[in-house]
Amino acid sequence: MIVYMKIRENVPIAELTTMRMGGFARYVVEITTVNDIVEAYKFADEKGLPTYILGGGSNTIGRDEGFDGVILLNKLRGIDVLGDDGETVTVQAMAGEKLDDLAAFTVERDLTGIEAMSAIPGTVGAAPVQNVGAYGQDIGAVLVSVEAFDTELRDFITLSVKELGFRYRRSILNSDMKKRFFVTAVTVRLRRGEIAGELYRSLQAYLDENGIADRRPATIRDAVIAVRAGKIPNPMKIASSGSFFKNVSVDEAEIDGLRAKFPNIPIYKIGESWEVAAGWLIEQTGLKGQLLHGMRVSDKAALILINESAGNYADLAAARAAIVAAVRDKFGLELEQEPEEI
Ligand SMILES: Cc1cc2nc3c(=O)[nH]c(=O)nc-3n(C[C@H](O)[C@H](O)[C@H](O)COP(=O)(O)OP(=O)(O)OC[C@H]3O[C@@H](n4cnc5c(N)ncnc54)[C@H](O)[C@@H]3O)c2cc1C
């Protein structure tokens, strides 16, 4: 069989990632059909090179030395309704679709479950990797299964929500089985109706300020987009990877001690784990709004690092070290980076 895959050589990683830094990737293969995945891994094997799966590059940072390997750039497209039982609707999206386009698709059909994830950059396929979420919703809560190419079995398989082991910003796809699966499609089951439960504080505040009482998916989507626009840099205009640090997980036994020392420390229970808000920790060190080695600690959300004038990854590493040290010195807590590196 003749296979036509689009292969580019020596591509700047900066062009493929929203932090816009890093050296060159030796090869970039565009994946437009699932068969391209099989061929791309064969191509990498033949060349004896490592691989990296890339979607929108909004959670990936390029290092100065570049990547002497093959980037599989996911461009798999298509969104379909698989089933409708009157109350819930099952939707499958190919992994190269934008998560925000999937949110728009479901909101148009009055479905609740991912409307609060509107405007999160990146692809559907990356969403289960770190169990993306925002404003009280996360993908793990509505996901049924993912279709994937298993690079060990060299075959296409289905992984159920249970097998994916979702936790806060975590799944098997970024932990125990990191890099083993290329997610090709994601299936979610969404409810007809309105968002349930108490709304995230800033979202509720926006609705109150604007005298909006209804909680339909379209209303929540619009509100989330407006709230995010005031706070989170648009990756098309401003270089960042969104939240640069994860919230800090602490043991339940540590909580009383932390609260005794720092009475206002925000500690939340997310699923089974206890998380300290990393943005608050950084804010308390006085670094919010500061420019460190060309990296700006956002003055709107201290968790976000903006690549304002950093020449390279080394600058980012210096800025990161300064922030991590400041939080460690003040709180004895260790910040961990959220974005992956290539
Ligand atoms: C401005 C901004 C705001 C953000 N806000 C949020 C937010 O509110 N909530 C949140 O959770 N995240 C947020 N993020 C982070 C980011 O949008 C998400 O992590 C998103 O899922 C990344 O998608 P991507 O396609 O760009 O991933 P990429 O950066 O391309 O990839 C991320 C990781 O997933 C792996 N991967 C990608 N595609 C696949 C696949 N098909 N199969 C297997 N592995 C794959 C990659 O190898 C890599 O390890 C934000 C980022 C930015 C820049």
The ligand as an SDF file (V2000), in Angstrom:
LIG
                    3D

 53 58  0  0  0  0  0  0  0  0999 V2000
   -4.0050   29.8160   28.1440 C   0  0  0  0  0  0  0  0  0  0  0  0
   -4.1560   28.4100   28.6090 C   0  0  0  0  0  0  0  0  0  0  0  0
   -5.1970   28.0730   29.4730 C   0  0  0  0  0  0  0  0  0  0  0  0
   -5.3510   26.7570   29.9220 C   0  0  0  0  0  0  0  0  0  0  0  0
   -6.3890   26.4650   30.7710 N   0  0  0  0  0  0  0  0  0  0  0  0
   -6.5460   25.2010   31.2220 C   0  0  0  0  0  0  0  0  0  0  0  0
   -7.6300   24.8710   32.1010 C   0  0  0  0  0  0  0  0  0  0  0  0
   -8.4630   25.7090   32.4330 O   0  0  0  0  0  0  0  0  0  0  0  0
   -7.7200   23.5910   32.5380 N   0  0  0  0  0  0  0  0  0  0  0  0
   -6.8320   22.6140   32.1670 C   0  0  0  0  0  0  0  0  0  0  0  0
   -6.9800   21.4720   32.6050 O   0  0  0  0  0  0  0  0  0  0  0  0
   -5.8150   22.8930   31.3190 N   0  0  0  0  0  0  0  0  0  0  0  0
   -5.6500   24.1620   30.8500 C   0  0  0  0  0  0  0  0  0  0  0  0
   -4.6130   24.4560   30.0090 N   0  0  0  0  0  0  0  0  0  0  0  0
   -3.6640   23.3960   29.6310 C   0  0  0  0  0  0  0  0  0  0  0  0
   -4.0050   22.7450   28.2800 C   0  0  0  0  0  0  0  0  0  0  0  0
   -4.9180   23.4930   27.5580 O   0  0  0  0  0  0  0  0  0  0  0  0
   -4.5590   21.3480   28.4560 C   0  0  0  0  0  0  0  0  0  0  0  0
   -3.6310   20.5440   29.1380 O   0  0  0  0  0  0  0  0  0  0  0  0
   -4.8990   20.6860   27.1200 C   0  0  0  0  0  0  0  0  0  0  0  0
   -5.5280   19.4360   27.3240 O   0  0  0  0  0  0  0  0  0  0  0  0
   -3.6680   20.4750   26.2450 C   0  0  0  0  0  0  0  0  0  0  0  0
   -4.0920   20.0880   24.9720 O   0  0  0  0  0  0  0  0  0  0  0  0
   -3.0620   20.0770   23.7520 P   0  0  0  0  0  0  0  0  0  0  0  0
   -3.7190   19.3700   22.6340 O   0  0  0  0  0  0  0  0  0  0  0  0
   -2.5950   21.4650   23.4900 O   0  0  0  0  0  0  0  0  0  0  0  0
   -1.9110   19.2030   24.4120 O   0  0  0  0  0  0  0  0  0  0  0  0
   -0.3880   19.0580   24.0070 P   0  0  0  0  0  0  0  0  0  0  0  0
    0.3970   20.1370   24.6840 O   0  0  0  0  0  0  0  0  0  0  0  0
   -0.2340   18.9200   22.5590 O   0  0  0  0  0  0  0  0  0  0  0  0
   -0.0640   17.6800   24.7410 O   0  0  0  0  0  0  0  0  0  0  0  0
   -0.1280   17.6060   26.1630 C   0  0  0  0  0  0  0  0  0  0  0  0
    0.2610   16.1920   26.6290 C   0  0  0  0  0  0  0  0  0  0  0  0
   -0.7050   15.2510   26.1640 O   0  0  0  0  0  0  0  0  0  0  0  0
   -0.0990   14.2790   25.3070 C   0  0  0  0  0  0  0  0  0  0  0  0
   -1.0490   14.0500   24.2190 N   0  0  0  0  0  0  0  0  0  0  0  0
   -1.5710   14.9870   23.3760 C   0  0  0  0  0  0  0  0  0  0  0  0
   -2.4280   14.4140   22.5260 N   0  0  0  0  0  0  0  0  0  0  0  0
   -2.4540   13.0950   22.8260 C   0  0  0  0  0  0  0  0  0  0  0  0
   -3.1480   11.9710   22.2750 C   0  0  0  0  0  0  0  0  0  0  0  0
   -3.9750   12.0980   21.2440 N   0  0  0  0  0  0  0  0  0  0  0  0
   -2.9140   10.7410   22.8240 N   0  0  0  0  0  0  0  0  0  0  0  0
   -2.0700   10.5960   23.8620 C   0  0  0  0  0  0  0  0  0  0  0  0
   -1.3800   11.6110   24.4110 N   0  0  0  0  0  0  0  0  0  0  0  0
   -1.5730   12.8520   23.9050 C   0  0  0  0  0  0  0  0  0  0  0  0
    1.1910   14.9110   24.8300 C   0  0  0  0  0  0  0  0  0  0  0  0
    2.1510   13.9440   24.4690 O   0  0  0  0  0  0  0  0  0  0  0  0
    1.5880   15.7120   26.0530 C   0  0  0  0  0  0  0  0  0  0  0  0
    2.1960   14.8800   26.9870 O   0  0  0  0  0  0  0  0  0  0  0  0
   -4.4460   25.7590   29.5150 C   0  0  0  0  0  0  0  0  0  0  0  0
   -3.3980   26.0930   28.6260 C   0  0  0  0  0  0  0  0  0  0  0  0
   -3.2650   27.4080   28.1660 C   0  0  0  0  0  0  0  0  0  0  0  0
   -2.1660   27.7550   27.2040 C   0  0  0  0  0  0  0  0  0  0  0  0
  1  2  1  0
  2  3  1  0
  2 52  2  0
  3  4  2  0
  4  5  1  0
  4 50  1  0
  5  6  2  0
  6  7  1  0
  6 13  1  0
  7  8  2  0
  7  9  1  0
  9 10  1  0
 10 11  2  0
 10 12  1  0
 12 13  2  0
 13 14  1  0
 14 15  1  0
 14 50  1  0
 15 16  1  0
 16 17  1  0
 16 18  1  0
 18 19  1  0
 18 20  1  0
 20 21  1  0
 20 22  1  0
 22 23  1  0
 23 24  1  0
 24 25  2  0
 24 26  1  0
 24 27  1  0
 27 28  1  0
 28 29  2  0
 28 30  1  0
 28 31  1  0
 31 32  1  0
 32 33  1  0
 33 34  1  0
 33 48  1  0
 34 35  1  0
 35 36  1  0
 35 46  1  0
 36 37  1  0
 36 45  1  0
 37 38  2  0
 38 39  1  0
 39 40  1  0
 39 45  2  0
 40 41  1  0
 40 42  2  0
 42 43  1  0
 43 44  2  0
 44 45  1  0
 46 47  1  0
 46 48  1  0
 48 49  1  0
 50 51  2  0
 51 52  1  0
 52 53  1  0
M  END
$$$$
